[in-house]
Amino acid sequence: MVRFAVLQASPLADVHVVASSYVAGCARIQLQESVLDYAFAKLGVDTHGVHHPVLITEPFCNPPAARRSMSELLFEGYAVPSVSYGVDSLFSYYQNGLSFDGGLIVAPGHTATHVVPIVGGKPDIEQCKR
């Protein structure tokens, strides 16, 4: 049986510093490290390293440098055994067992909206728009 942990949102009173993890579209890896430190602490990971695979969602057309920085942080900073990347709207599409010949996935976000056409029951990644 696979178990997943979900973090509960904290009241705003618990937030001391609010900052974007992105500046001009580039990831601020130091801030992302702080977020991961907090998340792993809340999940009870108090050993040296994280001994579980990690799944990271990312937007379409994420720059390779951003993925490389995150992978480096996870492997070197937290000693994760493996990491997988994927797009959250496609995870949802597959998890919900949706199957239709044609349609659109519209994934609104804080800084961008992605539109993914479904053609022949499969996402047409080449035609994805941001």
C-alpha positions as CSV (number, residue, x, y, z in Angstrom):
1,M,0.0,0.0,0.0
2,V,1.3,3.4,-1.0
3,R,0.7,6.2,1.6
4,F,0.8,9.9,0.8
5,A,1.3,12.7,3.2
6,V,-0.5,16.0,2.7
7,L,0.6,19.2,4.3
8,Q,-2.1,21.3,6.0
9,A,-2.2,25.0,5.2
10,S,-1.0,27.1,8.2
11,P,-2.9,30.1,9.4
12,L,-1.5,33.4,8.1
13,A,-0.3,34.2,11.6
14,D,2.3,31.4,11.2
15,V,3.8,33.0,8.2
16,H,6.8,35.2,9.0
17,V,8.1,36.1,5.5
18,V,6.1,35.8,2.3
19,A,8.2,35.9,-0.8
20,S,7.8,34.5,-4.3
21,S,10.0,31.5,-5.1
22,Y,10.4,33.0,-8.6
23,V,12.0,36.3,-9.7
24,A,11.6,37.2,-13.3
25,G,10.7,33.6,-14.1
26,C,13.8,32.2,-12.5
27,A,13.6,29.9,-9.5
28,R,15.1,31.2,-6.2
29,I,16.6,27.9,-5.1
30,Q,17.5,29.1,-1.6
31,L,13.8,29.9,-1.0
32,Q,12.8,26.6,-2.4
33,E,15.3,24.9,0.0
34,S,13.7,26.7,2.9
35,V,10.2,25.6,1.8
36,L,11.4,21.9,1.5
37,D,13.1,22.1,4.9
38,Y,9.8,23.3,6.4
39,A,7.8,20.7,4.5
40,F,10.0,17.8,5.5
41,A,10.1,18.9,9.1
42,K,6.2,19.0,9.1
43,L,6.2,15.5,7.6
44,G,8.4,14.3,10.5
45,V,11.5,13.7,8.4
46,D,14.1,14.3,11.1
47,T,16.9,12.0,9.9
48,H,19.8,12.9,7.7
49,G,18.3,12.8,4.2
50,V,14.9,11.9,2.8
51,H,14.7,8.1,2.2
52,H,11.7,8.2,0.0
53,P,11.2,9.0,-3.7
54,V,10.0,12.5,-4.4
55,L,7.5,13.7,-7.0
56,I,7.7,17.3,-8.2
57,T,5.1,19.0,-10.3
58,E,6.3,21.6,-12.8
59,P,4.7,23.8,-15.5
60,F,4.9,23.0,-19.2
61,C,8.1,24.4,-20.8
62,N,10.0,24.6,-17.5
63,P,13.6,25.5,-18.3
64,P,16.0,22.6,-18.0
65,A,18.2,24.8,-15.7
66,A,15.3,24.9,-13.2
67,R,14.9,21.2,-13.2
68,R,18.6,20.7,-12.9
69,S,18.8,23.0,-9.9
70,M,15.9,21.2,-8.2
71,S,17.4,17.8,-8.9
72,E,20.7,18.9,-7.5
73,L,19.1,20.3,-4.4
74,L,17.1,17.1,-3.8
75,F,19.9,14.6,-4.5
76,E,22.7,16.5,-2.8
77,G,20.9,18.4,-0.1
78,Y,18.4,15.7,0.9
79,A,19.8,12.5,-0.4
80,V,16.6,11.4,-2.0
81,P,16.8,8.0,-3.8
82,S,14.9,9.2,-6.9
83,V,12.8,12.1,-8.2
84,S,10.1,12.2,-10.8
85,Y,8.8,15.3,-12.6
86,G,5.4,15.8,-14.2
87,V,2.7,18.3,-15.0
88,D,-0.1,18.5,-12.4
89,S,-3.0,18.9,-14.8
90,L,-1.9,15.8,-16.7
91,F,-1.5,13.8,-13.4
92,S,-5.1,14.8,-12.7
93,Y,-6.3,13.8,-16.2
94,Y,-4.7,10.3,-15.9
95,Q,-5.6,9.8,-12.2
96,N,-9.3,10.5,-12.9
97,G,-9.3,8.0,-15.8
98,L,-10.6,10.6,-18.2
99,S,-10.8,9.4,-21.7
100,F,-12.3,11.4,-24.5
101,D,-11.3,11.8,-28.1
102,G,-10.9,15.5,-28.1
103,G,-11.0,18.4,-25.7
104,L,-9.0,20.9,-23.7
105,I,-7.3,20.9,-20.4
106,V,-7.2,24.4,-19.0
107,A,-5.0,24.8,-16.1
108,P,-5.1,28.3,-14.5
109,G,-2.2,29.2,-12.2
110,H,-0.9,32.1,-10.2
111,T,1.4,33.4,-12.9
112,A,0.3,31.6,-16.1
113,T,-2.5,29.6,-17.6
114,H,-1.8,26.5,-19.6
115,V,-4.1,25.0,-22.3
116,V,-3.4,21.4,-23.4
117,P,-5.4,20.0,-26.3
118,I,-6.5,16.4,-26.1
119,V,-6.4,14.7,-29.4
120,G,-7.3,11.0,-29.9
121,G,-7.5,10.6,-26.1
122,K,-3.9,11.8,-25.5
123,P,-2.5,15.2,-24.6
124,D,-0.9,16.9,-27.6
125,I,2.1,18.4,-25.9
126,E,3.5,19.9,-29.1
127,Q,0.4,22.2,-29.2
128,C,0.3,23.2,-25.5
129,K,0.0,26.9,-25.0
130,R,1.1,29.0,-22.1
